[in-house]
Amino acid sequence: MRTASQKIRLEEASDFFGPREMARLLGLNAKRAYEMTRLPGFPARRLGRKIIISKAGFLRWFEENTQ
């Protein structure tokens, strides 16, 4: 069983994920991942109380913002 703090590979991530899964992908803490979802232009959407991030949108955003 995987613990919440273990890093995961991008291939293992679902097509849509939340900030905690993003934190494990990037090796960040959950607080920082939630902060990132509030950045202008970040591909996160709220559905009620949940924050949803698309893998495709995240990859596009990452490439555009790490140059």
Stockholm file with secondary structure:
# STOCKHOLM 1.0

chainA/1-67         MRTASQKIRLEEASDFFGPREMARLLGLNAKRAYEMTRLPGFPARRLGRKIIISKAGFLRWFEENTQ
#=GR chainA/1-67 SS CCCTTSCCCGGGSCSEECHHHHHHHHTCCHHHHHHHTTSTTCCEEEETTEEEEEHHHHHHHHHHHCC
#=GC SS_cons        CCCTTSCCCGGGSCSEECHHHHHHHHTCCHHHHHHHTTSTTCCEEEETTEEEEEHHHHHHHHHHHCC
//
